[in-house]
C-alpha cells in the first residue's frame, strides 16, 4: 500500500466536554494533586489531523487519571484545526492559518502579527512558562516506527531514556523554519532542568498509533513519578518495550522543486550501508545519503517545494 492512501482506522473523539477546563484557557485542564511536585503537561492535536493524542487524552480523562504529586495539565492545542477533521479528507485539517509548531519564536509571539495559531500560542504561552516537563504527542505520514524527538540536549536525552519508550530517540532538528514548541526558549535552555519532548507515534490514522500514543503518555507519567502503579498497569499495552536506540540527525533535506520523488516507498528508519546511495530525485537531481550507515528519518511523501522532505541520521546509542 502506498503511504499516500493509508485508510483512516481511528475515530476522532468528541472533545467538547473538555472545552471549559479549569484554567481559564479553552481545552486546557490542570489536575492538582495537592502535594509538592513539578508541573507536568501532555499536549494533543498540535496538528489537527493527528488525532492519536486526542484519543490518548480522552482515555486518561475518562478513566480518571490523577497525578500522585504536583500538577498535571492536559491540553488540546489546535482545537480549531481538530474541529475540522474529516475522515474523508484527513490530511486537510492540519492547521487553520499556519503550523502552530513553528511559531515558538519570541519575536513572533511578542509581535503584531495576527492569525488563529498565533493567537492560540499566545493564549497557551503563560501555562507553558510554568511547565517543568512536557510531552507533545504527534503522528506521521508514513508507517514508520514511533520516534521520540528532541534537540539532543543532555537533559532531554536523559528523560527520554528514563521514559524508555518508544524504541527510537531522534536528536536534532533538520526542519526548515521557525521553532517547534520543544525548542521554545524555556525548554531549550541548558541553565534550567525544564524539558520538552515530541513523540511521533506512527502513521496518522493507523490503529496501532493510538495505542502507542497512550502507552507513551503512561511511560512518560511513570518516568516523572506522576502515576499510580496500578493505573499504569491497568492501561498500558506494551509491557516489555524494545531497548532504545539513540539517533543523531546529521542533515535535513529541503525540496528544491515540486517534483521530488523517492526511489522506493520508504517508511522511515531504513538504513543504507554506503554513502552516496541514491534514495530520491528532486527534479533531475539525485538525492544521496551523505555518509555510511545512514538512517532515513521521517520521509515526507507529500512535500512540496521549499519543505523539509527527510532527515538523515546516524546511530549514536551509548554502549
C-alpha positions as CSV (number, residue, x, y, z in Angstrom):
1,X,0.0,0.0,0.0
2,X,1.3,3.5,-0.8
3,X,1.9,5.8,2.1
4,X,-0.4,8.3,0.2
5,X,-3.6,6.2,0.6
6,X,-3.5,4.8,4.1
7,X,-7.0,4.2,5.4
8,X,-8.4,6.0,8.4
9,X,-8.6,3.3,11.0
10,X,-9.1,5.7,14.0
11,X,-12.1,7.7,15.1
12,X,-11.5,11.2,16.4
13,X,-13.1,11.6,19.8
14,X,-15.6,14.3,20.7
15,X,-13.6,16.7,22.9
16,X,-16.4,19.2,23.5
17,X,-16.7,18.2,27.2
18,X,-13.1,19.4,27.7
19,X,-13.6,22.9,26.3
20,X,-14.2,24.7,29.6
21,X,-11.4,23.0,31.5
22,X,-10.5,24.7,34.8
23,X,-7.6,27.1,33.8
24,X,-9.4,29.9,32.0
25,X,-7.9,28.6,28.8
26,X,-10.2,26.6,26.5
27,X,-9.3,22.9,26.2
28,X,-6.7,23.1,29.0
29,X,-7.3,21.2,32.3
30,X,-4.9,21.2,35.2
31,X,-5.2,18.4,37.8
32,X,-3.6,19.3,41.1
33,X,-2.6,16.5,43.5
34,X,-2.3,19.0,46.4
35,X,1.1,17.6,47.1
36,X,4.5,19.2,46.3
37,X,6.0,18.4,42.9
38,X,6.6,19.7,39.4
39,X,4.2,20.9,36.8
40,X,3.9,18.2,34.1
41,X,1.9,18.6,30.8
42,X,0.7,16.5,27.9
43,X,-0.3,18.0,24.6
44,X,-2.6,16.6,21.9
45,X,-3.6,17.8,18.5
46,X,-0.8,20.3,18.0
47,X,-1.8,19.4,14.4
48,X,-5.5,19.0,13.9
49,X,-5.2,15.9,11.7
50,X,-3.0,14.0,14.2
51,X,-5.8,12.5,16.3
52,X,-3.9,9.9,18.3
53,X,-3.1,12.3,21.1
54,X,-6.7,13.3,21.4
55,X,-7.6,9.6,21.8
56,X,-5.0,9.2,24.5
57,X,-6.0,12.3,26.5
58,X,-9.7,11.3,26.2
59,X,-8.8,7.9,27.6
60,X,-6.9,9.4,30.5
61,X,-9.8,11.8,31.3
62,X,-12.5,9.1,31.0
63,X,-10.6,6.7,33.3
64,X,-9.9,9.4,36.0
65,X,-6.2,10.0,35.7
66,X,-4.9,11.7,38.9
67,X,-1.3,12.9,39.5
68,X,0.3,11.4,42.5
69,X,2.2,14.6,43.2
70,X,2.5,18.1,41.7
71,X,0.2,19.3,38.9
72,X,-0.7,17.6,35.6
73,X,-2.1,19.7,32.7
74,X,-3.7,18.1,29.7
75,X,-4.2,20.3,26.6
76,X,-5.9,20.0,23.2
77,X,-3.6,22.6,21.4
78,X,-5.0,23.4,18.0
79,X,-8.6,22.5,18.7
80,X,-9.7,24.9,15.9
81,X,-8.0,22.7,13.3
82,X,-9.0,19.5,15.0
83,X,-12.7,20.5,14.9
84,X,-12.4,20.4,11.0
85,X,-11.1,16.8,10.9
86,X,-13.0,14.9,8.3
87,X,-12.0,11.2,7.8
88,X,-13.0,11.5,4.1
89,X,-10.3,14.3,3.7
90,X,-8.0,13.5,6.6
91,X,-4.9,15.5,5.5
92,X,-6.7,18.8,5.3
93,X,-7.2,19.7,8.9
94,X,-3.5,20.0,10.0
95,X,-3.8,23.8,10.6
96,X,-6.1,26.8,10.1
97,X,-3.7,29.6,9.1
98,X,-0.2,28.2,9.8
99,X,1.7,25.5,11.6
100,X,1.4,26.2,15.3
101,X,4.5,24.1,15.8
102,X,6.7,26.7,14.0
103,X,5.7,29.9,15.8
104,X,7.6,29.5,19.1
105,X,9.9,32.4,18.4
106,X,9.8,35.3,20.9
107,X,9.8,37.9,18.2
108,X,6.7,36.5,16.6
109,X,4.9,35.7,19.9
110,X,5.6,39.3,21.1
111,X,4.9,40.9,17.7
112,X,1.9,42.3,16.0
113,X,1.2,39.5,13.5
114,X,-2.3,38.0,13.9
115,X,-3.7,34.7,12.9
116,X,-5.5,31.8,14.6
117,X,-2.4,29.8,15.5
118,X,-0.5,32.8,16.8
119,X,-3.5,33.8,19.0
120,X,-3.7,30.3,20.4
121,X,0.1,30.2,21.0
122,X,-0.1,33.5,22.9
123,X,-3.0,32.1,24.9
124,X,-1.1,29.0,25.8
125,X,2.3,30.6,26.4
126,X,1.7,31.5,30.1
127,X,1.0,28.0,31.0
128,X,4.0,26.6,29.1
129,X,6.1,29.1,31.1
130,X,5.1,27.2,34.3
131,X,5.7,23.7,33.0
132,X,8.6,21.6,34.1
133,X,8.2,18.6,31.8
134,X,6.2,18.5,28.6
135,X,5.2,15.7,26.3
136,X,3.8,16.8,22.9
137,X,2.0,13.9,21.1
138,X,2.2,13.8,17.2
139,X,1.9,11.3,14.4
140,X,3.5,10.9,10.9
141,X,2.5,10.5,7.3
142,X,4.2,7.1,6.9
143,X,4.1,3.7,8.6
144,X,7.4,4.4,10.4
145,X,8.1,3.0,13.8
146,X,7.4,5.5,16.6
147,X,10.1,8.2,17.4
148,X,10.8,10.4,20.4
149,X,12.2,13.7,19.1
150,X,14.4,16.1,21.0
151,X,17.1,18.6,20.2
152,X,19.8,16.5,21.7
153,X,20.4,18.4,25.0
154,X,21.7,16.1,27.8
155,X,18.7,16.8,29.9
156,X,16.3,15.8,27.0
157,X,18.2,12.6,26.2
158,X,18.3,11.7,29.9
159,X,14.5,12.0,30.4
160,X,13.8,10.2,27.1
161,X,16.0,7.3,28.3
162,X,14.2,7.3,31.6
163,X,10.9,7.1,29.8
164,X,12.2,4.1,27.9
165,X,9.6,4.3,25.2
166,X,9.3,4.3,22.2
167,X,12.3,2.4,20.9
168,X,13.9,5.3,18.9
169,X,15.1,8.6,20.2
170,X,16.0,11.1,17.4
171,X,18.2,14.0,18.5
172,X,18.4,17.2,16.4
173,X,16.1,19.2,14.2
174,X,16.7,19.4,10.4
175,X,13.5,21.4,10.0
176,X,13.2,24.4,7.7
177,X,11.9,27.4,9.5
178,X,10.6,28.7,12.8
179,X,10.8,26.9,16.2
180,X,8.8,23.9,17.4
181,X,7.3,24.1,20.9
182,X,10.1,21.8,22.2
183,X,12.5,24.5,21.0
184,X,10.8,27.3,22.9
185,X,13.4,29.0,24.9
186,X,12.5,27.9,28.4
187,X,12.7,24.2,27.4
188,X,15.8,24.7,25.2
189,X,17.8,26.5,27.9
190,X,20.6,24.4,29.4
191,X,20.6,26.5,32.5
192,X,17.4,25.0,33.8
193,X,16.0,21.5,34.2
194,X,12.8,22.1,32.2
195,X,12.3,19.5,29.4
196,X,10.0,19.1,26.4
197,X,9.8,16.1,24.1
198,X,7.8,15.4,20.9
199,X,6.7,11.9,20.2
200,X,5.8,10.7,16.7
201,X,3.5,7.7,17.4
202,X,3.2,6.2,13.9
203,X,1.1,6.8,10.8
204,X,-1.6,9.4,11.4
205,X,-4.6,7.1,11.2
206,X,-3.3,3.6,11.6
207,X,-4.9,1.8,14.5
208,X,-1.7,1.0,16.5
209,X,-0.8,4.7,16.6
210,X,-3.4,5.4,19.2
211,X,-2.2,2.6,21.4
212,X,1.4,3.9,21.1
213,X,0.2,7.4,22.0
214,X,-1.4,6.2,25.2
215,X,1.5,4.0,26.1
216,X,3.9,6.9,25.6
217,X,1.8,9.1,27.8
218,X,1.8,6.4,30.5
219,X,5.5,5.7,30.4
220,X,6.1,9.5,30.5
221,X,4.0,9.9,33.6
222,X,5.7,6.9,35.2
223,X,9.1,8.4,34.5
224,X,8.3,11.6,36.3
225,X,6.7,9.7,39.1
226,X,3.2,11.1,38.5
227,X,1.1,7.9,38.1
228,X,-0.2,5.3,40.4
229,X,1.4,1.9,39.5
230,X,-2.0,0.2,39.4
231,X,-3.3,2.8,37.0
232,X,-0.3,2.3,34.8
233,X,-0.6,-1.5,34.8
234,X,-4.3,-1.3,34.1
235,X,-4.0,0.8,30.9
236,X,-0.6,0.1,29.4
237,X,-0.4,-2.2,26.4
238,X,3.3,-2.7,25.7
239,X,4.7,-4.1,28.9
240,X,8.1,-5.1,27.5
241,X,9.4,-2.3,25.4
242,X,12.2,-2.8,22.9
243,X,15.6,-1.4,24.1
244,X,16.0,2.1,22.8
245,X,18.4,3.4,20.1
246,X,19.6,7.0,20.0
247,X,19.9,8.5,16.6
248,X,21.6,11.8,15.8
249,X,20.3,13.9,12.9
250,X,23.2,14.7,10.5
251,X,21.3,16.6,7.8
252,X,17.9,17.6,6.6
253,X,16.8,17.9,3.0
254,X,14.6,20.7,1.7
255,X,12.9,20.2,-1.7
256,X,14.1,22.4,-4.5
257,X,11.3,21.5,-6.9
258,X,7.7,20.3,-6.8
259,X,8.9,17.1,-8.5
260,X,10.6,15.3,-5.5
261,X,10.3,11.5,-5.7
262,X,11.6,8.7,-3.5
263,X,13.0,5.8,-5.5
264,X,11.1,3.4,-3.2
265,X,8.1,3.6,-0.9
266,X,10.2,4.3,2.2
267,X,8.5,4.3,5.6
268,X,11.3,5.6,7.8
269,X,14.3,4.1,9.7
270,X,15.7,2.4,6.6
271,X,19.5,2.1,6.9
272,X,21.8,2.5,4.0
273,X,25.3,1.0,4.4
274,X,27.1,3.1,1.8
275,X,27.4,6.9,1.4
276,X,26.2,8.1,-2.0
277,X,23.3,5.8,-2.2
278,X,20.5,7.4,-4.3
279,X,17.3,7.4,-2.4
280,X,15.3,10.1,-4.3
281,X,15.3,12.6,-7.1
282,X,14.5,16.3,-6.8
283,X,13.6,17.3,-10.3
284,X,16.5,15.9,-12.3
285,X,19.0,16.0,-9.3
286,X,19.7,12.8,-7.4
287,X,19.4,12.8,-3.6
288,X,22.1,10.7,-2.0
289,X,23.0,9.5,1.5
290,X,25.7,11.7,3.0
291,X,27.6,9.0,5.0
292,X,27.9,5.3,5.6
293,X,25.3,3.6,7.7
294,X,22.9,6.4,7.1
295,X,19.4,6.1,8.6
296,X,16.4,7.7,6.9
297,X,14.1,9.6,9.3
298,X,10.6,10.8,8.6
299,X,10.4,10.8,4.8
300,X,7.6,13.1,3.7
301,X,5.9,11.8,0.5
302,X,3.7,14.9,0.3
303,X,6.5,17.5,0.4
304,X,6.3,20.5,-2.0
305,X,9.0,22.9,-3.0
306,X,10.6,24.5,0.0
307,X,9.5,21.9,2.5
308,X,11.6,19.6,4.6
309,X,11.3,16.2,3.0
310,X,13.5,14.0,5.2
311,X,16.2,13.8,7.8
312,X,19.4,11.7,7.7
313,X,20.8,10.3,11.0
314,X,23.4,8.0,12.5
315,X,23.1,5.6,15.4
316,X,24.9,7.0,18.5
317,X,23.4,4.7,21.1
318,X,25.7,4.6,24.1
319,X,27.4,1.2,24.6
